[in-house]
Amino acid sequence: MSTAQSLKQEENTGKKKKKGGLNAYVLMFLIILAISILTYVVPAGHYERYEENGRTMIDATKFEFVKNTPVNLLEMFNSFHQGMVKAGPIILFVLLFGGALGIMQATGSIDALIRFTVQKFGSKKKLIIPVMVLIFSLLGTLIGSAEDSLIYITIIAPMTIALGFDALTGLAIVFLGMLGAGFTSGITNPFTIGVAQSIAELPMYSGIGLRIALYVLFYILSVLYIFRHVSKIEKNPELAEYGKFNKNESIQFENNYKISKSHAISLFVLLACFIALIYGVISLGWYISEIAGVFLLGAIIMGLIGKLSGNEMTDAFIKGCSEMVPGAMIIGVASTILIVLTNGNLLDTILYATSGLLKGLPPSVTAVGMAIVNFFIHFLVPSGSGHASLVMPIMAPLADLVGVTRQTTAFATVMGAGVSNLIIPTGGVLLAGLGMMGIPYAKWFKWILPYVLIQVVIVVIFLIIAQAIHYGPF
C-alpha cells in the first residue's frame, strides 16, 4: 500500500470514528455531572442498615428524609479518584490479565489456535457460533461469570475475524452468551439469584425449572441474533464492524497448517487455566484475585515453554497491560457514578420512591412493575450481587404486602436487572469490553437494542406466568 493510500485510509477511518457516537468517557462524565446537579434539587434520604451474615442489609421500615448533601464541583472531581479506588480490584484484574495475555500472545500459541480453528471449521465456520455461545452461556448461568468475559473477547474476536466475520461477532458471542443468555437467566448464578433467594429466605436455587426454560429461550435468541448479523455482513460487507482490528486479518490460512509441539503444550496450559478457573469459582469460592493469579502463572509457564527470555516476557506483559488501560479506566469512571449517588444521599431516595410506586400497583401487574423498577435501578447499581443485596431487603417485605410470592419477587429482581446488562452505560464490564474492541457505545446500543427488547418481552411473559402459578414455594 502506498503512503498516499495509507493516509487516505487513515482519513476515512477517522471520519468513520467521528460518526460512531459519543465517547464512553464523555457519556459517563455527563451522567456524573447530571447526578451532581440533582443532589442540589432532589431530597436526600436514608435507610437504616444492619449487618447480617457479613452482608449489609436495608431495613425497609426505617426510611427518613435527611438534610441535602449536595456534591459541589470539586467534590464531583474528587469522586473520580474515589471511584477508581473502589473499583481498584477489578481495574487491577483487567490490567494483570492484559499483561498475562500479552505474554501468551508473544508465544504465538493463541495465533496458532486461531489458524488451526479456521482450518478445522472451514466451510462450516458458522458452527462456531452455537458451540461457543453454549459454552459462555453455561459459564454465566451456572457460576455467574461476568468480569472474566473480558478475558474471552480478546481471544474470540480475532478468531471470528480470521473466520471471515467481524469483531462485533466475536464480542456478541461472548457477551450475548455469558451476559445475555447466561448471567441473566441465572440458573444457579451465586451472585444474583443466590443472593436474592438468600435475602428472601427462600431455599437456595429453588424454582430452578422456570429459570432453565428461560435460559433455553435466551440461548436460542442469542444464537439466532448473531446468525442474523453474520448473514447481513455476508450480503453487505460494509455493515461489518472491526473496531480496532484490521479487516484484512480475515484471511484464509493454509489448509495443511499444524500446531507445533511447543504451541500445543502451551495451549494445554491455557486450557488448564480455564479448568482451574471453573473449579476454583465453583468449589473454592475464587474471585478476581485468584483468577488473575492463575492466568499470570499460566502465562509465565507458557512463556518458558515458548523459550521467551525474562526481558521478552516483561516487554510483552507491559504491552498487554497498555492495551487494557482504556477498558480498565472505564470501570473506574463507571464506579464514580455510585460514589456521587452515595455522597449525595440520592440512592436511598430513589429506592424509596420506586418502592412507593410499586405499592400502588394492582397485584396482577406488580411482578412486572418490580422487574421494570429493577431494570432502571440496575443502571445506578450495575453489580449483580450489589444490586440484589441493595434491593431485595425492600422487595421481599413489599412482596408480602402486595400478594406476590417471594420467589416471583426474586425472579423479577434478577431478570429486571439482568436484561439491562447489555445496554447500561454505567456497566464497567460492558464499556470495558467495548473499549478493548474499539467499538463505540452508540453503535453497540443501536445494534443490541432489538435483542434487549425481545428479552424484555420474554421476561414479562415469564413473570405473568410466575404470578399466575403462584411461583414458589412461597
N, C-alpha and C positions, 0 to 999 in steps of 0.2 A: 504493500500500500504506500503511495506517495505521501510526502509531507502535506501537500495541499488537500489530498483526500482525507488524511488523518485529522487535519484541522477542521475540515468541513463536517466530518463525523462527530467530532467533539462539540462543534457548534450546534449541530442538530440534537445531540444528546442533551446539551444544556437547555435548549428550547423545550425539549420534551419534559425535562425535570421541572421547569417552571410551570408547566401545565399540570403537574402531578398533584397539586393541592397544598394545603397548609402543612408546614413542617411540624412534626410531632412535638418538638420542644416549644414552638410558638403556641401551639394549641393548648398545651398544658399550662403554659405561663398565663394565657388569657383566662383559663379556668381558675387558676390560683388568684389572679387579680380580682376576678368577679366575686369569688368567695370572700376575699378580704374585704371588699366593699360591702358585702352583705352582712358582715359582722357588725357593721355600724347601724344596720337597719332592722334585721331580724332579731326578735327577742332571744336572749340566751336562755338555755335550760340545762337542768342537771338531774340525772337519775342517780339514786343511791346504789352503790355497787358493793359486792361482797365476794369473798373467795370461797370456792367450793371445789374440792379435789384438784387444787392447783390452777383452776380456771377462774378468771374474773367474770362474774355474773351481774346482771342488772335486776334490781328489784322493781318490777313493773308497777307496783303500787305506790312507789315513792318518787314522784317527779315534782320538781318545783322550778319556777322561772327565777333566774338569778340576774344579778347586775351584768349588763353587757360588758364583754371584754374585747373591744374592737382590736383588730390586728392592723396596726399602722404600717406605713411603707417600709420602715426599717425592720420591723418585726416580720413582715412578709418575706423580705430578702434573707433575714436570719433563718427563716423556716427552711430554706433550701439546704442549708448545712445540717439542720436537724433531720430533715428528710433523708439526706444521704447517710447520716449516722444510723438512723432507724432501719434503713434498707441495707446497711452495710454487709450483713451476712450474705444476702442474695447477690449484691454487687460483686463481692469478692468471689463468690461461687462462679459467677459468669466469667470474671477475669481469669481465675485459676483454670477453669475448664478451657477457656480460649487458649491459654498458654499450653495446656496439655494437648489440645487439638493441633496446635502449631507443630509440636514435636511429632505427633502421629502423622501429620501430613508431610513433614520433612522426610520421613522414612520411605515415602512413596507407596505405602501399603493401602491407603484409602483410595488413591488413584488407581491402583491395581484392582481393587474391589469394584470400582466403578466400571473399568474397562471389562472386567470379567462378567459383570452383571449385564452390560449392554450386549455382549456377545451371546450370553445364555438366553436372554429373553427374546432377542432378535425381533421377528415379526409379531411375536406375542407380547410385545412390550407393555401393552395395556394391562396385562395380568398383574403387574407390579402394584397397581393401584388398589384393588380389593385386598391383596395379601398384606401390603404394608399398612393400610388403614385398619385392618383387623388387628394387627399387632399393636399399633399405637393406641387404638381404642380400648383394647383389653388392659393395657398399662394404665390408662386413665380411669377406667371404670372400676378396676379391681384394687389398685393400690394408690390411686389418687395422684399419678404422675402429672406434673404440670410444668414446674420450672425446668425440669430436665428435657422438655421439648426443645429448648434452645440447643441442647446437645445434638439432637437428631436432625434438625433442619439444616445444619451446616454440612451434614453428610448426604442427606436425601436430595436437597436442592441441586447440587452439582450432578447427582446421579440422574435426576429427571431431565436435566438439560442435555446430558450426554445421550439419553434415550430419545431425544428429539422433541421433548415437551418444552416447558419453560420453568423459571424459578418459582412462579406462583403455584404451579402444580406441585412442586416439592413441598412448599410451605403449607399448601392446603392438605396434602396427605398427612402431614404431622399434626397440624392444628385442628383440622376437621375430625381427624381420628381421635387424637388424645383429648382435646378440649371440647369439640363439638359433640361427638358421639360418646366418648368415654367419660371424661370428668363430669359432664353434665348429668348423664343418666345415673352415675354413682351407685352401681350395684352393691359394691362393698367399699366405696371410697371412704377411708377413715377420716378425711379432712372435712367432708361435707355431711353426708348422711350419717356417718358415725358420730360426729359432734352433735348434730341436730337431734338425733334419736336419744343420745345420752342426756342432753338437757331436758328433753321432753319425757324422760324416764320410760322410754319405750325399750323393748327387748332389742339388743343390738342386731342390726341388719334384718329386722322383721319387715314384712311386706315386700320381700325381695321379688316376688313374681311380677308385680306391675312394673318394677324398675327394669327387669330383664326384657319385658315386652317393649318398653320404651327404648332400651338400648338397641334392640334389633332394628326398630324403625329408624333410629338415628343413624345406625351404621349403614343401612340401605340408602338413606337420604344422602349421607356423606359421599358414598361411592358414586351414586348417580350424578351428584352435583359436580364432582371432579371430572367424571366422564364427559359431562356436558361441556365443561370448559375445554377439555382436551379436543373434543370434536370441533369446537368453534375455532380454536387456533390452527387445527389442521386445515380447515376450509379457508381461514383468513389469518395467515401468519402475523399480520400487523397487530392482531389483538393480543399477541403473546407479551408477557411481562417478564423481563430478565433481571430487573433491579440492578444490582452492582455487577452481575455476571455478564460475560460475553456470550452472545447467542451463537457465535461460531464454535463454542465448545460442544455443540450438539453434533459432532462429527461421528461417523461410524468407525469403530476401531476394527483392527484386523481380526478376521474370523478364527485364526489359529492362535489367538492370544492365550498364554498360560501364565498363571501366577507363580512367581519364583518361590523357592523353599523359604527364604527369609521373610518374604511378604506373607506367605501362608501362616508361618509361625506367629508373626506379628498380629495378623487378623484373628488368630485363635486367642491371643492375649486380649484383644479388643472385645471379642465375644465373651471371654471370661469376665471382663469388667461389667458388661451388661447383665450377665447372670448373677454376679455378686451384688449388683445394684438391686435387682428384683428380690433376691433372697434377703438382703440386708434391710430393705424397706418393709418387707412383709414380716419377717421373723425377728429382726433385731432392732426395729424402730429407727433405722437410719434416716438422716435428713441430709441437707445440702453439704454439711461439713464432711460427712463420711463419703458422700457421692463424689465430691471434688477430690478427696484424698485418694479414693480408689482409681479415678481416671488419671490423676497425676502420677501415681505409682505405675499404672499400666503404660502411660506414655513414656516414662523413663525406661521401662523394660523393653518397649518397642524400639526406643532409640538405641539401646545397647544391642538389640538383635540386628537392627539396621546398620550397625557399626558407625553411629554418629559420635563425634567427639563431644567432650563436655562443652566446648565453646559453641559447636554447631547446635546442640540441644538448647543452650541458653539463648542463642540468637533466635531460634525457632520459637521458643517459649515467649520471648518478648514480642516477636512479630504477631504471634497468635493473640496475645493479650491486647495489643494495639488494635487489632481488628474487632475486638469485642467492646472497646471503650464506648462507642456510640450507644449500643444496646444497654450496657451496664449503667451509664449515666441516666438514661431514660427511666430506669427503675427507681433511681433515687429521686428524680424530679416528680415522678408519679406519687411517691411516698409523701412528698411535701404537701400534697392536697389534703391528706388525712391530718397532717400536723396543723395546718391552718384551721381546718374544721374543729379540731380538738381545742386548740388555743382560743378560738373564738366562741367556744361552747355552743356551736351550732348543731353538732352531730346528734345530741340528745333531743334537741328541739325538733329536728327532722323526724327522729324515731317516734316522738310523742305525737306529732301532728299526723303522721301516716297511720299510726295505730288507732288514733281517734277516727280517722276516715273509715277504717275497716269496721269499727263498731257500728257504724250506721248502715252497713250493707245488709241486705236480706241474706239469710243463711245459704240460699241456693247459689249465690254468686260470691260469697265471702272467700271461698277457696281460691277462685280465680283472682279476686282482689288481692289476696295475700301474695300470690305469685307476681302480680303487677307491681305491688309495693316493693317486693324484694328485688325485682328487676332494676328498679331505679336506685334503691339503697346500695346495690352492689356497685354502682358507679362510684359511690363515695368510699365504699369499703371493698376493694376488689379481691381481697384474700378470701379463699373458700372457708377455711376454718375460722378466720377472724369475723367474717360475716355471720356465720352460723352462731358463733359464741355471743355476738352482739345482739342479734335479732331474736333468737329462739326464746330467751327468757321473757320476752314480751309477747311473742306469738303463742307460746304454749298456754299461758293462762287466758289469753284472749280467745283461743280456740274453745276452751271450756265454756266461756261465757256466750259465745255465738252459735254453739251447736255443731262445730266442725271437729272431726276426730283429730287427735294429736298426730296420728300417722299421716293424715292428709295435710296437716299443717307443716310437718317436717318435709314432706314431699314437695309442697308448694314453695317452701323456703329455699330448698336446694335447687329445684327446677327453675324458679323465677330468677335466681342469681345466675344459674349455670348458662342459660341461653344468652345472657349478656356478655359472656366471657370473650366472644369473638368480635365485639364491637366497642367495648368500653375504652374511651381514650385515656382512662386512668389506670388501665391494667398494665403493670410493668412488664409482664411476660409477653403480652401481645405486642406492645410497642417496641420492646427489645428485639423480638423476632423480626418485626418489620424493618427496624433499623439495621439489623445484621444482614438482611436480604437486600436492603436498599429500595424497598417498596414503600411509596408514600401511603400514609394512613388514609387519606381521602380516596385513593384508588382502591385500596383494600375494602374500605367501608362500602363503596358502591358495588364492588364485586360480591361481598359476603352478605349484604342486606337481604336479598331474596331467601337465602338459606336460613338466616335467623328468623325471618317472618314465618317461614314454613315450620320451623321448630316451635315458635310461639303457638301456632295453631294446634300442633300436635300436643303440646303441653296442656293447653286449655281443654282439649277433648279428654285427655287423661285425668285432669283434675275434676271435670264434671262426672266422669265415670267413678273416680275415687269417692266423691261426695255421695253419689247415688248408691254405692255398695257399702257405705259406711266403712271405708278402708281402715283396717285396724291392726292390731287387736283392740285399740281404743283411741 
